Amino acid sequence: MTQRTGSGESARESADAAVQRLDRFSTLPERTRPEDMVETSPATAPDPARDMYNADEWLIRYCG
């Protein structure tokens, strides 16, 4: 197989460029975990009055 040199490069320059490409692209980058790709933030500010309602309060008031 013959290597073509596009811009008049010598065979040594072409080989050096091939080595540099191999060093740069021969391994994949570190894997990013899915937990690191997601940022969570609350959609609304917490409302303390919302948590004051007790759904079972009627049991205490009316059945006790």
C-alpha positions, 0 to 999 in steps of 0.5 A, a space after each residue: 500500500 502506498 502512502 500519499 503525502 498531500 502537501 509535499 511532506 516527506 515520508 518521515 514527517 508523514 510517519 511522525 504525524 501518524 505516530 502523533 495521531 495514534 497517541 492522540 486517538 488510540 484510547 477513548 476518553 475516561 467514561 463519564 458516569 450517568 450520575 455526573 451528567 445530571 444536575 438536580 435542583 428543586 423546581 420550586 422553593 419548599 413551602 413549610 405550610 404544605 407539610 403542616 397538613 396531616 391526612 390522618 388527623 380526622 382519625 384522631 379528632 373524630 374516631 378517638 
